[in-house]
Amino acid sequence: MSPSPPPPGPSRPAAAVNAEIRALLERTRRQLSDVERLEYEQLLREYADAVRAEVVEAA
C-alpha cells in the first residue's frame, strides 16, 4: 500500500490521525518496510499539523 497525501481542505482531528498511526504500528508488529515508513512519516506530519491546528483553534 503506497502512502497518499492527505486530502485537501481541513485536516483530520489529531485523534483520528493518532488512531491511524496506532493501527499501522499494531498491524505491522515488526520493523516497518520502506513503504510503511513513508506512510508513518506522512502520518506523523499530518498529526503534527492537526495538533497545531487544534491549539490555534483553542486559543
Sequence and secondary structure as in RCSB ss.txt:
>XXXX:A:sequence
MSPSPPPPGPSRPAAAVNAEIRALLERTRRQLSDVERLEYEQLLREYADAVRAEVVEAA
>XXXX:A:secstr
       SSS   HHHHHHHHHHHHHHH S   HHHHHHHHHHHHHHHHHHHHHHHHH 
